[in-house]
Amino acid sequence: MTDLKILTDDPFLLQYDSSEIQIVSEFLRTWLPLLSNGLCGRCAQILSNRINSLFPAELGNTMKPSHSGNNSAVMHYDNCDTHSLGSWKDEAETNSLSSRKDEANSWSNPRIVDTADYSRDMGLDLFPFESPTSRMSWADMIQEDELAVEEDCDGNKQSDHGDMPRRKTQLSRDKREYLRFRNVKRKRDFICLERINGKLVNILQGLELHIGVFSAAEQKRIVDLVYDLQEMGQRGEFKERTFSAPRRWMRGKGRQTIQFGCCYNYATDKYGNPPGILQHEVVDPIPPLFKVIIRRLVRWHVIPPSLVPDSCIVNIYEEGDCIPPHIDSHDFVRPFCTISFLSECNILFGTALKSVGPGEFRGALAIPLPIGSVLVLNGNGADVAKHCVPAVPTKRISLTFRRMDELKQPVDYAPEPDLQGLEPLCYEAEPSKKSTTTTNDLANNKKRVRIRSEES
């Protein structure tokens, strides 16, 4: 971080680095029209002057990072500490909000929006499970409202508002991560009955939807990287099979893909290779940022630690692009998952999906995929029901993480060392007690059932 001297002697501001204050001032300048709405001219000017006094705009211009290099954004990710998502926060602090204002105005504001359940997570430091910090950062300030609710439940209210920032620093990163983990919404009770071989079958058994795993700030950082990777592919900087951009010859046929870890052949290619993982083709390895995502998925109980993904496919949709009905190849084990970015869309399930037009399909059930959500496919949801993504109404990005069958891995495959030995987040004492109580209740209920059976 830059060690410029803060232009004030206010004790409160002296707790923060100049780069953090710069981010705050730019954030407030961006929102000044809203903050000053309804104020008289004098009050609006006072508010503006106070915001400008935090960090003068002309000084901020001298601190903006350079993006002149073609691969500057990718290099930032390559150099980050890939074992800690807190390291993403450091980069977020270095890259000011104004440094990418033009890009943000063009796409991020209308599309990268959290669902209502977790929109308050904007700006949270990522994977905050390192050691606690003695100084509160801008990321901590952003999450004050959310954490205040949790602490109020514990009876830790303080009446002196000036002490609030100091009180927040007492929460360790472990605790902050646990609070976010606990707020993830999980739906596992999907039901869609279809008759198969004369029997009614829930074709969605095994399907899970997790909402709130990624905050809006995290989503933006991921999408930024995807666009950087797309540009690298268009410039021919990847191995031959990593990036694919088919010519858009009809509606729904323009989806671009980037494959990491392995190359999956969707149809017999010009060399006569059948559909499946190409064992003698090499693609680029999983980027460090995507490994961080994998660790989040395992740590937050989305993907089991025994089936850590070792491949990823990025799908970049333009308006009207689609994915036709299919069941994922058994070259990949179950479960696998897909994460949605930029816009919400429907995924359609059914045993007999039908095409009703270019990019349009009819099936048993459509499930909305909120922005930032993780859909896990397992059981009947992965192996009995087909699924497809009809033509998307606007730009969309998805990341699909899968684990290869050991017999289908490329001949030169080597496991990623930093994806070995991953463990899910351990529950704290209070949730464990609740879990124990629930288990005891279930055991008692089963005992009552046995007693009634014996009496009858």
CORWOVEN-V917745 format. One record per helix or strand of 3 or more residues. SS is the DSSP state (H for helix, E for strand). FROM is the first residue (numbers start at 1). TO is the last residue. If there is no record, write none. Layout:
# CORWOVEN-V917745
[[SS/FROM/TO] [SS/FROM/TO]]
This chain:
# CORWOVEN-V917745
[[H/13/15] [H/18/30] [H/32/35] [H/41/54] [H/57/61] [H/72/78] [H/86/94] [H/97/111] [H/119/121] [H/138/142] [H/144/153] [H/161/168] [H/173/182] [E/185/187] [E/193/196] [E/199/202] [E/208/211] [H/216/234] [E/243/245] [E/256/260] [H/288/299] [H/305/307] [E/311/317] [E/323/326] [E/332/341] [E/345/350] [E/354/357] [E/360/362] [E/365/369] [E/374/377] [H/379/383] [E/386/389] [E/396/404] [H/406/408] [H/417/419] [H/429/455]]
